[in-house]
Amino acid sequence: MVLYSIGSVAQEPKKHAHHKGAIYFSWGYNEEWYSNSTVHVKQDAIGDNYNMVKVQAHDHKGWDEQLLHEQLSIPQYNWRLGYYFNDKRDLGVEINFDHTKYIITEGQHISFKGTHNHLPIDSTILFNQSNGFFYYLNNGANFLLFNIVKRVPIYHTDDNNLGIDFIGKAGIGPVVPHVQNSFFGHPNQQHFQLGGWNTGLETVVRVTIMRYAFLEFSQKIDYARYSGLKIYDGTVSQNFGTYELILSAGVIFPAHKHNPMFQSKGIIPAP
């Protein structure tokens, strides 16, 4: 009886460990619309401390010009690197970067209020290069976010070769702008810097093909606060909202063997 019991225990099937995790990466291109913004310019050394009120700005897509004749990183692009970590593979974390371009629109009349050259100013000035003004975050307003990701399956075939998912994301992180500007004929030395923070919400429709490749269409709302941006003899600060549309392609791989996301439904993983 004892030997029989020992043999029975020895023949019990092993319990399979949870095979968690999937890693994904995507690359795509984006288009932006920006809210009006107040730009605060502070240049104590030359007696300037004023606000530019209700400033209008636009993006510079780049991918609609000569995408295949330029480096892939010259147009407005975005990338995502993420990891699903729970049993259902519906919760994850993600590093989320958008190379967005922010350019104050030339030819607009902007209200200047504050102090210029140590004297009060309350005037409307034509903003263009011939007047000594330009403002580019053209090598990037550059939103970097650390996101929490939630995946909601919509439709998957039995062999998992076609899947449609809704994905929601929320996060916060730094902005890393490239600052290039001129105010009243004083250009700065263009540069990259850490320049504040941003927070964003993103919704995504993902279509997965042959289990490992996917296409995504996303829309995103971002709020960014820029501060301490270095300009000629001073700093500039502003905040604005952004609405983005994004089209991306990517790949996804299991982090461990026998991940059910990459197998036909009903197949029991081998021990």
C-alpha positions, 0 to 999 in steps of 0.5 A: 500500500505504501509503495502504491501510494508513493508510485501514484504520487510520482505519476501525478502530472506537474502543474504548469507555471504561469507563462506571463508576459509579452514584450512589444515595440512599435514605430510610427508617425504623427500629426498634432494640433496645439492649443493657444498658449501664453509664452513668458519671456524673462531676460533680466540682463536686458530688462525684459519680462513680458508675456506673449498672449494667446500665441498660435502654433502649428506642427511640421509633419515632414512625413508628407514631404519626402519620407522615403528620401530622408532619415526615418527620424527627421519627420514627426515620429513616435515609438513605444516599448512595452511589457504586459505582465499579468496572467491575462496579458491585459495590463502593462507598462510602457515607455512612450515617446513622441517626436512632435514639432512645435512652431509659433506661426509666423505672420500673426499679431501677438499681444506683448504685455509686461516690461521691455528694455526696462520700460512698460510694454502693452503692444501688438507686434507682428511675429516674423523673422524680419521683425526679429522673432521666431520660435521653434521646437522644431527638432522636437517638443519631445514628449516622453511618458511612462504609461500604465497600459490596459488592453481590452480584447474585441475579437480574436480568431481561434488560431490567434492569427488575427486579433483586434484590441482596444488599448487605453494608456495614461502616464506622466514624464519629462519633456526634452525639447530642442530650443531655437528662438529669437526675441526682438532680434536676440537669437539663442544658441539652439540646444536640447534640454530637460525642460519640464513635464507632461501628462497624457491619455491615449486610446488605441485600436490595434490589429494583430496579424499572424500573432507577432505583427500589428498595426495601430491607430491612436489618438492622444491628448497631452498637456505639457508645461515647459519651464526654464528653457534657455534663451538669450540672457534669460529663460522662457516658459509656457504650457499648452495642450496637444491633440495627436493622431498616430499611425504605427506598426510594431511587433510583439513577442512572448517573454516566456514559452507557451504564452497563450497569446501566441497559441491556438485556443484550446491548445494545452502548453506542453510541460 
